[in-house]
Amino acid sequence: MTSAVGSSTSSASTQKATSASTTSALGSLSGSFDMMLKLLVAQMQNQDPTAPQDANEMTKQLVSFTGVEQQISTNSKLDQLITLQNGSGTTPLLNYIGKTVAFDSAQLPLQQGAASFNYTLPQAASTVQISVMDSTGKVVFADNGDPAKGAHLIEWNGKNAAGTQLADGFYKINITAKDSSGKDLTVSAVPRGQVTAVETDSSGKAVLSIGGLQISADTVKGIYEKTNTNHDSNAAA
């Protein structure tokens, strides 16, 4: 997974660098084109009508002039090809579609009435409190987490304390863990979700869409064919 993400990022960087280099070269050629045009016009305007410039020399200049013009046209077409290639940057990400991924985000996607996330404790805790909040900050799910050291997976069935199935969308996770002395332990949640599409964001970058939540492929922490449930609770505050 890591190598695939790295390859995609490297490819995008190379495309950007190539595009920038081509644009710079195009600017240089355009400058030469303008200069040659000015010199040619000035030469024709100032030549002696009784002793015109040698036709062979004029032909050579016109050939050079045409060559620069063709180079500018070639560079323009190259830029267009690079733009099209960048637009197809979604291709390396297509294998993510349908997969469940763990990713860095403050948002937890509830998809088809289910959501999951994992957390990791750096050491054993005395208590672990987990809560999920809606967009208004209201707690819609709460439970006690496993206090053992290491990684733990939490699966939520999308229901509140009253047993009402909540709407699919994005929620926030809060986890509080304390050691035996009551000191807070550093712990963060890593949400999971199923990739539903590969899209292009406002900057033109290819991103993964998880039910409408766009994430960069470099935030993916794991890829899973199917989430394995080790915890399923319906408790709520």
Disulfide bonds with the S-S distance in Angstrom:
none
